[in-house]
Amino acid sequence: MSTATTDSPKSAGWSIDLRVLGPILALLALVALGMFLNPNFLSYANITNVLARSAFIGIVAVGMTFVITAGGLDLSVGSMAAFIAGLMILVMNALIPVMGAGVGIILVGMLVAIVAGLIAGAINGLLVAKIGIEAFIVTLGTMGIYRSLVTWLADGGTLSLDFAMREIYRPVYYGGIMGISWPIIVFAVIAILGEIVMRHTAFGRHCAAIGSNETVARYSSVNVARVRTLTFIGLGLLVGIAVIMYVPRLGSASASTGVLWELEAIAAVIIGGTMLKGGFGRIWGTVVGVLILSLIGNILNLTDMVSPYLNGAIQGVIIILAVVLQRKRSNSR
């Protein structure tokens, strides 16, 4: 049974495995380009801003890595985030007359986000693993459902958190430890835990085995349905955590919340070296992929070389190129 959870060169000697070094070299090249184009690129303010803004996608991308490694895909994470954010804001606003503006309501809102994320992930996972519907079809459907629901909840407009609650909630995004904001800290912790789970637990090995060859995994006594369902549940949980960190940033949710999150998360995973067809996953590579995408957007904002409105187009091109390179490597073996 092939698990493919380790980075091993194809041959001994001094040969360079671009699958391992490629993302790192690309990241270093972007850092050099940013320094060349703008002297303030490596300033503390800019770097922390880039890391904080990338934390939301990074948290989601860690969960997406497990889903893709197990041979799945989730297109609904952006819409799911918008729906969870809207639901969270509605509940928190509704509790103010009962509980009064305070930390208690924040904790209830966080619990709502976690539970909603778990339920949404479980729905996707059960439909894929138990009912046997293709992940692409299931998550394409739930993507439309969640986006429609948040639009309905907001009556076509925007759901805004009560001003008093915003002031109490703001430190969750803008606060931190030793100048490092909470989103960055949470992203780092989740990435470390994700890397440990992927590389050093049976669950990580089972994800890779299922993505590599589901039939062989079944013969090897891997509970395919349970593992695959858990990957979607874990992703839903991480979407909920990302929303918890995201809501205090703007204090609102609308139909435009979370747009292109799924594209950015999938792009980060693929750029980081995880195989789109499954069977190989690398969390640290996903982190590098997230940083690459964030730096591209940051460089576009700091310079006038290319319009920042083309960021989505650039990400789409990167996904296509990454998949093409993966196929070329597979065909050359």
C-alpha positions in Angstrom: 0.0 0.0 0.0 1.5 3.4 -1.0 1.1 6.2 1.4 3.4 8.8 -0.2 3.5 10.9 2.9 7.2 11.6 2.8 9.4 13.6 0.6 11.9 11.3 -0.9 14.1 12.0 -4.0 13.6 9.7 -7.0 17.2 8.8 -7.0 20.2 8.9 -4.7 22.9 11.4 -5.2 22.8 15.2 -5.6 19.7 15.4 -7.8 17.3 18.2 -6.9 13.7 17.3 -6.3 11.8 20.4 -7.6 8.6 19.1 -6.1 10.2 19.8 -2.7 12.3 22.9 -3.5 10.1 24.4 -6.2 7.6 26.2 -3.8 10.4 27.4 -1.6 12.4 28.8 -4.5 9.3 30.5 -5.8 8.7 32.0 -2.3 12.3 33.3 -2.2 12.0 34.7 -5.7 8.8 36.6 -4.7 10.5 38.0 -1.6 13.4 39.2 -3.7 11.0 40.7 -6.3 9.0 42.5 -3.6 12.2 44.0 -2.1 13.3 45.2 -5.5 10.0 46.8 -6.3 9.2 48.4 -3.0 11.7 49.3 -0.2 8.9 48.9 2.4 8.1 45.4 1.4 10.0 43.8 4.3 8.8 46.3 6.8 7.4 44.8 10.0 4.0 46.4 9.4 3.7 45.0 5.9 4.9 41.5 6.8 2.5 41.2 9.8 -0.3 42.6 7.6 0.3 40.0 4.9 0.5 37.2 7.5 -2.6 38.2 9.3 -4.7 38.5 6.1 -3.4 35.2 4.8 -4.2 33.4 8.1 -7.9 32.9 7.1 -7.0 31.1 3.9 -4.2 29.3 5.5 -6.4 27.8 8.2 -8.9 26.6 5.6 -6.1 25.4 3.3 -4.7 23.1 6.0 -8.1 21.3 6.1 -8.3 21.3 2.3 -4.9 19.5 2.2 -6.4 16.5 4.0 -9.5 16.5 1.8 -7.5 16.6 -1.4 -4.9 14.1 -0.1 -7.8 11.6 0.4 -8.9 12.1 -3.2 -11.7 14.7 -2.5 -12.3 18.3 -3.2 -14.4 21.0 -1.5 -15.7 24.0 -3.5 -18.1 25.2 -0.8 -15.6 26.6 1.8 -16.0 30.3 0.8 -19.8 30.1 0.8 -19.7 28.1 4.0 -17.6 30.8 5.7 -20.1 33.5 4.6 -23.1 31.5 5.9 -21.3 30.7 9.2 -20.3 34.4 9.6 -23.8 35.6 9.0 -25.3 33.0 11.3 -22.8 33.9 14.0 -23.6 37.7 13.7 -27.3 37.1 13.9 -27.1 35.0 17.0 -24.7 37.4 18.8 -27.0 40.4 18.0 -30.1 38.5 19.1 -28.4 37.7 22.5 -27.5 41.3 23.4 -30.9 42.2 25.0 -30.8 38.9 27.0 -27.1 38.7 28.0 -25.9 42.3 27.5 -22.8 43.1 25.4 -19.9 41.2 26.8 -17.4 38.4 26.5 -20.2 35.8 27.1 -21.8 36.6 23.8 -18.5 36.4 22.0 -18.0 32.9 23.4 -21.5 31.8 22.3 -20.8 33.2 18.9 -17.6 31.2 18.7 -19.4 28.1 19.7 -22.0 28.7 17.0 -19.3 29.0 14.4 -17.6 25.8 15.5 -20.8 23.8 15.6 -22.1 25.2 12.3 -18.7 24.3 10.7 -18.8 20.8 12.0 -22.4 20.3 10.8 -21.7 21.7 7.4 -18.5 19.6 7.0 -20.4 16.5 8.2 -23.1 17.1 5.6 -20.5 17.3 2.8 -18.7 14.3 4.1 -21.7 12.0 4.5 -23.0 12.8 1.1 -19.7 12.0 -0.4 -18.6 9.0 1.7 -21.9 7.4 2.6 -24.2 8.3 -0.3 -21.4 8.0 -2.8 -21.9 11.3 -4.7 -18.9 12.9 -6.3 -17.3 15.5 -4.0 -17.2 18.0 -6.9 -21.0 17.7 -7.3 -21.8 17.7 -3.6 -19.7 20.8 -2.8 -20.8 22.6 -5.9 -24.3 22.2 -4.7 -23.7 23.2 -1.1 -21.6 26.2 -2.4 -24.8 27.5 -4.0 -26.9 26.6 -1.0 -24.7 28.4 1.6 -24.3 31.5 -0.6 -28.0 31.7 -1.2 -28.7 31.3 2.5 -26.5 34.1 3.6 -28.0 36.3 1.0 -31.4 35.5 2.3 -30.4 36.0 5.9 -29.0 39.5 5.0 -32.1 40.2 2.8 -29.7 40.9 -0.1 -27.7 43.4 2.0 -25.1 43.1 4.8 -25.4 41.6 8.3 -23.5 43.9 10.7 -22.4 43.1 14.2 -23.6 45.5 16.9 -21.2 48.3 17.4 -20.7 47.6 21.1 -19.9 44.0 20.3 -17.4 45.0 17.7 -15.3 46.9 20.2 -15.3 43.9 22.5 -14.5 41.5 19.7 -11.8 43.5 17.9 -8.9 42.2 20.0 -9.5 38.7 18.6 -8.1 40.0 15.2 -6.1 43.0 16.1 -4.8 41.8 19.5 -2.0 39.3 20.1 1.2 38.4 21.9 4.5 40.3 21.5 3.2 42.1 18.4 2.1 38.9 16.7 -1.7 39.0 16.1 -4.0 36.1 17.1 -4.8 35.0 13.5 -1.1 34.5 12.8 -0.7 32.5 16.0 -3.7 30.4 15.4 -2.6 29.7 11.8 0.8 28.6 13.0 -0.6 26.3 15.7 -3.0 24.7 13.3 -0.3 24.2 10.6 2.0 22.5 13.1 -0.7 20.2 14.3 -1.8 19.5 10.7 1.8 18.6 9.8 2.1 16.2 12.8 -1.2 14.6 11.9 -0.4 14.2 8.3 3.1 12.8 8.8 3.0 10.9 12.1 -0.5 9.5 12.6 -2.5 6.6 11.2 -5.1 9.1 10.0 -2.6 10.9 7.8 -1.3 7.7 6.3 -4.9 6.5 5.7 -5.7 9.8 3.9 -2.8 9.3 1.6 -3.6 5.6 1.1 -7.2 6.3 0.1 -6.2 9.0 -2.3 -3.5 6.8 -3.8 -5.7 3.7 -4.3 -9.0 3.4 -2.6 -9.5 -0.3 -3.4 -6.1 -1.2 -2.0 -6.9 0.9 1.1 -10.1 -1.1 1.6 -8.2 -4.4 1.4 -5.8 -3.0 3.9 -8.6 -2.6 6.5 -8.8 1.2 6.2 -12.3 2.5 6.9 -12.5 4.6 3.8 -16.0 6.1 4.5 -15.0 7.1 8.0 -11.7 8.7 7.1 -13.1 10.5 4.1 -16.0 11.9 6.2 -13.6 13.0 8.9 -11.6 15.0 6.3 -14.6 17.0 5.4 -15.6 17.4 9.1 -12.1 18.6 9.9 -12.3 21.1 7.0 -15.7 22.4 8.3 -14.2 22.8 11.8 -11.3 24.9 10.4 -13.7 27.0 8.3 -15.5 27.8 11.6 -12.2 28.7 13.3 -11.2 30.9 10.3 -14.6 32.7 10.6 -14.1 33.3 14.3 -10.8 35.1 13.4 -12.4 36.9 10.4 -15.6 38.4 11.8 -13.9 40.9 14.2 -11.9 42.3 11.2 -14.9 43.8 9.5 -17.7 43.1 11.8 -20.0 42.1 9.0 -21.1 39.4 6.5 -22.7 39.5 3.2 -23.1 37.5 -0.1 -19.6 38.7 -1.0 -17.9 37.3 2.1 -15.5 34.5 1.4 -15.6 34.9 -2.4 -12.7 33.0 -4.0 -11.7 31.4 -0.7 -12.1 28.0 -2.3 -9.9 29.0 -5.2 -7.2 30.4 -3.0 -7.2 27.4 -0.6 -7.1 24.9 -3.5 -4.3 26.9 -5.2 -2.3 27.0 -2.0 -2.6 23.3 -1.6 -1.6 22.5 -5.2 1.3 25.0 -5.2 2.6 23.4 -2.1 3.0 20.1 -3.8 -0.1 18.1 -2.7 -1.3 16.0 -5.6 -4.7 17.2 -6.9 -5.6 13.6 -7.7 -4.8 12.6 -4.1 -2.3 10.2 -2.5 0.3 12.7 -1.4 -0.2 15.6 1.1 2.2 18.1 2.5 1.1 20.7 5.1 4.3 22.7 5.2 4.0 23.0 1.4 0.5 24.3 1.8 1.8 27.0 4.2 4.4 28.0 1.6 1.6 28.0 -1.0 -0.5 30.3 1.1 2.5 32.7 1.6 3.2 32.7 -2.2 -0.4 33.7 -3.0 -0.4 36.3 -0.3 2.8 37.8 -1.5 1.6 38.0 -5.0 -1.5 39.9 -3.9 0.7 42.2 -1.7 3.1 42.9 -4.5 0.3 43.8 -6.8 -1.1 46.2 -4.2 2.3 47.8 -3.6 3.1 48.3 -7.2 1.3 49.5 -10.3 2.7 46.8 -12.6 -0.5 44.8 -12.8 -4.0 45.7 -11.5 -4.8 44.0 -8.2 -8.2 43.2 -9.6 -6.4 40.6 -11.7 -5.3 38.6 -8.6 -8.0 36.0 -9.1 -7.0 35.5 -12.7 -3.3 35.1 -11.7 -4.3 32.5 -9.1 -6.3 30.6 -11.7 -3.3 30.5 -14.0 -1.1 29.3 -11.2 -3.5 26.4 -10.4 -3.5 25.3 -14.1 0.3 25.5 -14.3 0.7 23.6 -11.1 -1.5 20.8 -12.2 0.2 20.7 -15.6 3.6 20.3 -13.9 2.2 17.6 -11.6 1.0 15.6 -14.7 4.3 16.0 -16.4 6.1 14.6 -13.4 3.7 11.7 -13.2 4.1 10.9 -16.9 7.9 11.0 -16.6 8.0 8.3 -14.0 
